[in-house]
Amino acid sequence: MKQVVEVVEFKPDVPRFTFRQWFEALAAVGEDLDRVLSFPQWAKLAGLSERTGREIIERGDGPKVVQLSPNRIGIRVCDHREWLAARTRKTQPMR
């Protein structure tokens, strides 16, 4: 009996997530791209501490922000994805 082996092309520029990371990200994001994440939700989804997330946004290097109230901000899912896409770079070859 012959064994069939599937060859999968390795793409180093594609981020690799564990099953748990994918599950948490999909549960947080869902299908609604206009959903507004609270700032703590966004920081967790981005893998940042809240302090680092605030520093990034204050520098103007973060995603677009929605002012929910005078003291509260949020980030839309589509803006988070756009920000991630802009920050994605190809990995350097290993030596």
C-alpha positions as CSV (number, residue, x, y, z in Angstrom):
1,M,0.0,0.0,0.0
2,K,1.4,3.4,-1.0
3,Q,1.5,6.3,1.4
4,V,0.6,9.7,0.0
5,V,2.5,12.6,1.4
6,E,1.2,16.1,0.9
7,V,3.9,18.7,0.3
8,V,3.1,22.1,1.8
9,E,5.1,25.1,0.7
10,F,6.7,26.9,3.7
11,K,6.0,30.6,3.7
12,P,8.1,32.4,6.3
13,D,6.3,35.7,5.8
14,V,3.0,34.1,7.1
15,P,2.6,34.5,10.9
16,R,2.4,31.2,12.8
17,F,-0.1,30.9,15.6
18,T,-0.9,28.1,18.0
19,F,-4.4,26.7,17.9
20,R,-5.2,28.6,21.2
21,Q,-4.0,31.9,19.7
22,W,-6.1,31.4,16.6
23,F,-9.1,30.5,18.7
24,E,-8.8,33.5,21.0
25,A,-8.3,35.9,18.1
26,L,-11.2,34.5,16.2
27,A,-13.4,34.6,19.2
28,A,-12.5,38.2,20.0
29,V,-12.8,39.4,16.4
30,G,-15.6,37.3,14.9
31,E,-16.9,38.3,11.5
32,D,-18.0,41.8,12.3
33,L,-15.2,44.1,10.9
34,D,-16.9,47.2,12.3
35,R,-17.0,45.9,15.8
36,V,-15.2,48.2,18.3
37,L,-12.8,46.5,20.6
38,S,-12.2,48.2,24.0
39,F,-8.7,49.3,24.5
40,P,-7.8,46.4,26.8
41,Q,-9.3,43.9,24.3
42,W,-7.2,45.4,21.5
43,A,-4.0,45.4,23.5
44,K,-4.5,41.7,24.4
45,L,-5.4,40.8,20.8
46,A,-2.3,42.7,19.6
47,G,-0.1,40.9,22.2
48,L,0.8,44.2,23.9
49,S,0.7,45.4,27.4
50,E,-1.8,48.3,27.9
51,R,1.1,50.6,28.6
52,T,2.9,49.8,25.4
53,G,-0.3,50.0,23.5
54,R,-1.0,53.5,24.8
55,E,2.6,54.6,24.0
56,I,2.1,53.4,20.4
57,I,-1.1,55.2,20.0
58,E,0.2,58.4,21.6
59,R,3.2,58.4,19.2
60,G,0.7,58.1,16.3
61,D,2.0,54.7,15.2
62,G,-1.1,52.7,16.2
63,P,-4.4,51.9,14.5
64,K,-7.1,54.5,14.0
65,V,-8.9,55.2,17.3
66,V,-12.6,55.6,18.0
67,Q,-13.4,58.1,20.8
68,L,-16.2,56.3,22.7
69,S,-16.5,58.9,25.4
70,P,-14.3,61.7,26.8
71,N,-12.2,59.2,28.7
72,R,-12.6,56.0,26.7
73,I,-11.2,54.9,23.3
74,G,-11.7,51.8,21.2
75,I,-10.3,50.3,18.0
76,R,-12.4,48.9,15.2
77,V,-11.5,45.4,14.1
78,C,-11.0,46.6,10.5
79,D,-8.6,49.3,11.7
80,H,-6.7,46.8,13.8
81,R,-6.3,44.5,10.8
82,E,-5.2,47.4,8.5
83,W,-2.6,48.4,11.2
84,L,-1.3,44.8,11.4
85,A,-1.0,44.5,7.6
86,A,1.0,47.8,7.5
87,R,3.4,46.5,10.1
88,T,3.9,43.0,8.6
89,R,7.3,42.5,7.1
90,K,9.1,39.6,5.6
91,T,11.4,37.8,7.9
92,Q,15.2,38.0,7.5
93,P,16.9,34.8,6.4
94,M,18.4,32.9,9.3
95,R,22.2,32.6,9.3
